[in-house]
Every structure is written in structure tokens, then in C-alpha cells.
């Protein structure tokens, strides 16, 4: 097992006594796993195991993509932020801690030397990269998930074949797009603060072709397989926005090209809230299993009410 770092966030031992029933993890534990190109991932990832995690029943692994919030060519900047997300400051950490399930956060870069490469949102630019470090970050994340399952198994933590997935802001966009590529491995997902713009499960709108990341028109050419709408419709979605959220990545070149921006503005809406309403209509039209929630008096941030609602959503999927 390749571990850069193992941190128990309180004192050892890691496990409770075997005489105590049911056996559970005794302390919050953070593991930083080194990249392993031979296993298919070229970046580190963080595994957080909360105090109270069961060693006797099958759980779900929660995945939340990292979102540093700024550009940097320093791997250490992204690593520190991912550690903070996993162990302290994210909805994912709140879900993990409350539901006693392990959390995986990848340490994907967002290079300052390539400012239009929005890796943390899984944009089109990054999906066209061919160098090993940045090629198909979605597949690299799948390999991380498989590796994490092996590590958890070695710690006697049983996890389901399918995962929970969560994200806010850019990581919500990453989650939304990733779910189109890999619907078969996702049990349920929750996303919020995503600029009001969701990927659409259609090839065109108003006779305009919708290529990735707007829609599925060139899906098979880009990913080497057909989009699976049946599997996608099986995923329970919890999708939420603050009613005052006007954080609009659509209008910036690092998130969308000029052509993508024109298509979105003309066909889905020129502002966040208009697009959010239009995307809800399109998801309902396509029978996506989604619950939509708008929070009053909330902008581009999260609240305890949002966190609790997301936790309750995932709890319901565990029943």
C-alpha cells in the first residue's frame, strides 16, 4: 500500500476493541495516498475515515471532487486544499462525519500555466488533453475509487460497489459531467451552486447541436462509448441552488468557450437563475430522477440548512 501520510486526527488505536459490538473506527483518520501511474492515476488522493465508521456493515464510499478555487502550478497548494476539504471544510466532510462513511477527495491540479484548463469542472479543454497526467481525469478518478475500495477492505471497512457523489460549485459541475460518463457506478449524487447550468441529456436544442459539456451530441466520439440514458435515469439526484446565487462561470473563458457561451446564453438563458429553471424543465422532460430545491436568501455559499438537507438525502439512499 502506497501511503504518503496517515494521520489519525485524535489518538491511537485506530479501531475499537474486538469485544465491543459493533466494531467501529475509534478516531477520525486521514490517509493521503500517493499517485500510482501503473494503477491508472497520476495524482494523489485523500481518504477520510470518520470516527464511528462501522467495521461490520456495508457502507457507501462518498466521492467529492476537489475545487481549490484558484489556479496554481504547485501540487502542494492543491494537496493542502484537498486535505482541508476532506477533513474539515466541505459539505462532503459533513456528510461523511454525520453518516459515518468514508470520503475520497482527489488531488487534481488546476495549472496556472494553462489558465483555460478548468480541470476542477471537467471542462472540454481537459477532456481533450492527451498527456498522461491530464488525460481522462474521469477514468483516473474511477481508478482512485477502485484503489480506495482495496485500502478500505484492508482496514475491514466494507463498501458497496456503487458510490455516493457530492459537489458544490466547480466540483458540482465535475460531478454532474462525471455522472454522464459513469452512471453505472453511482448510487446517488447531490450538487449545488453550479452556475444554474447542467449538462443536458440531449443531442440538440432548438436544432442546435449540443456537444460536451453542454449535451451528448459528440459523447461517443469523445468517450468511446454511447451515453447510457437508462442507467443515468436510475440515479437519484438532489440538485439545489441559492435564489440569490449569481456566480456565473458561463461568462468566463476558463469555464466555457465563446461558442459554448453563445449556445448556452441563447438556448438556456443569459443568467444563472433563468438557466436553472430551464435545466429543471429539461431534466423533467427527460425523466431524470431529480429533486430540485431552491434556498431563499442564499447566494453562492452553503448553509447549515443546505448541509442538513443534503445529509438527509444521502441517508435516505442508505435505507
TISE-647071 format. One record per residue (C-alpha): residue in one letter; y, z, x. Coordinates in steps of 0.02 Angstrom, whole numbers, plus 50000, padded with zeros to 5 digits. Layout:
# TISE-647071
AYZX;...
END
This chain:
# TISE-647071
X500005000050000;X501684994950073;X502945008450036;X504665008650114;X505025025550039;X504265038349925;X505475051049854;X504995064849735;X506595070049653;X506015088049648;X504675097249748;X502855092849776;X501485092449715;X501605075649627;X500255079749499;X499925095049393;X498335104849418;X496745096549354;X496445112249249;X498005108549146;X497695097248996;X498325084148978;X498665079849160;X500435073649190;X501575069149335;X502455085149385;X504055078149463;X505205063249445;X504595051149579;X505445035949655;X504495023049757;X505335008749850;X504054995049877;X504304982750018;X504364964149988;X502714955350014;X502834936350026;X500934935050037;X500844942749864;X502194931349798;X503784941749801;X505124940349936;X506154955549885;X505884974149869;X505704982849703;X505935000549639;X504645010249541;X505225025949449;X503925037649375;X504705051249268;X504165069249259;X502895071249119;X502095054049135;X500325055449066;X498805053049175;X497625052149028;X498295039348905;X498795021148922;X500665018048936;X501845003348945;X502734998649105;X504594996149071;X505504982549170;X507394981649186;X508124967849297;X509404973749424;X511254970049399;X512334975249545;X513914969449458;X514634961149612;X514254948649749;X513604954149918;X512574946550058;X511964964150102;X510214968050040;X510654986450060;X512044985149930;X510834978249801;X509464990449851;X510585005649830;X511174999549661;X509394996149602;X508875013649657;X510325020749558;X509825010549406;X508025015949417;X508315034449447;X509995038849367;X511155026449287;X510425014049163;X509765012848987;X508095009149070;X508095026049156;X508505034648991;X507075025548905;X505875029449047;X506355047849054;X506285050748867;X504685041048833;X503835046448995;X503415028849050;X503605020949223;X505085009449259;X505164994449376;X506824987749441;X506784972549559;X507994971249705;X508514953249682;X510044948049785;X511664940749720;X512334932349877;X514194931549911;X513854916250019;X513284906949862;X514504913049729;X513924901249592;X512134907649606;X512014920549466;X510304927249510;X510524943049405;X510714932449249;X509344919949299;X510544905249280;X510134886949301;X510754886449481;X509494899249539;X508074891249441;X508374875149539;X508254883849709;X506784878749818;X506894890549967;X505534903949963;X506724918849945;X507564912349788;X506284900449714;X505694905249539;X506314923249531;X505424924449364;X503744921749448;X504214933749587;X504544946949454;X502854943549375;X502044946549545;X503034962849564;X502404968349393;X500604964849442;X500844974049606;X501624988949517;X500134989849400;X498994991149551;X500045005049627;X500105014549462;X498235012849444;X498015020349617;X499025035249553;X497885036549400;X499265030249285;X498565018049158;X499725004449092;X499484990948962;X499304972749010;X500944969248922;X502634976448970;X504214982948888;X505794974348948;X507594980248935;X509294974348993;X511164975948968;X512504963149016;X511834951349151;X510144959949150;X510064956848962;X510344938348993;X508984938649128;X507804947349006;X508194935048866;X507854920048977;X506334927549062;X505554930948892;X505584912348852;X504614908649011;X503354922848995;X503194928348813;X501344931948833;X501634947048947;X502994955648843;X502554968548711;X504374971548657;X506134969148725;X507884976048698;X509504968148756;X511364971648733;X513074966348797;X512524948448833;X514164938948800;X513564935348624;X512584920548692;X510694919948676;X509524906448736;X509104895848584;X507274891348543;X507774873448501;X507934857148598;X509594852148522;X511014857348409;X512154845548315;X511234831248403;X511724838548573;X510284841548695;X510094859648747;X509424860948924;X509044877649008;X509834890348997;X510584885748829;X508984879348749;X507244872348779;X507534853548794;X507014852248978;X505894867548977;X504274858649025;X505114848549163;X505924863949237;X504474876249223;X502934865249221;X502334871249052;X502814869848870;X503844883148783;X502664893748675;X503594897448512;X502084906048434;X501964918948574;X503854920848575;X503934924748390;X502684938748414;X503874948648525;X504864962248432;X506694960648487;X508054973748473;X509714964748503;X511384973648497;X513234971448535;X514804981848528;X516004974948398;X517434975948525;X516444967748665;X517404952648729;X516634951848902;X516394933048909;X515394926349056;X515274909448970;X517024905149027;X516664907849212;X515894895649335;X514664907949412;X513794910049245;X513904892649169;X514354875149224;X515804865749145;X514584855349042;X513624870648983;X515264879248938;X515824864248836;X514184863648739;X514224882348702;X516064882948652;X515904867848538;X514254871948455;X514024890948462;X515804897448470;X517274899848586;X517204918848590;X515894932448607;X515834938748429;X515794921448349;X514344916348461;X513414932448423;X513464928548236;X512944910548263;X511494915548377;X510884927848245;X510834913648119;X509844902648238;X508594916348280;X508314919848096;X508134901248062;X506754900748194;X505884916348126;X506154926348286;X505574944248261;X507284951748297;X508274966648235;X510154964448263;X511354978948274;X513244979448294;X514074995548352;X515834999048288;X517215004248409;X516184999448561;X516624986548694;X515654981048847;X514864997948881;X513445008648818;X513505024748717;X512295038748681;X512055031248507;X511555014648584;X510365023048705;X509535033248568;X509325017948456;X508505008448600;X507355022948640;X506835024148457;X506485005448454;X505285006448602;X504505022448536;X504065013248376;X503174999848479;X502085013148560;X501325018848397;
END
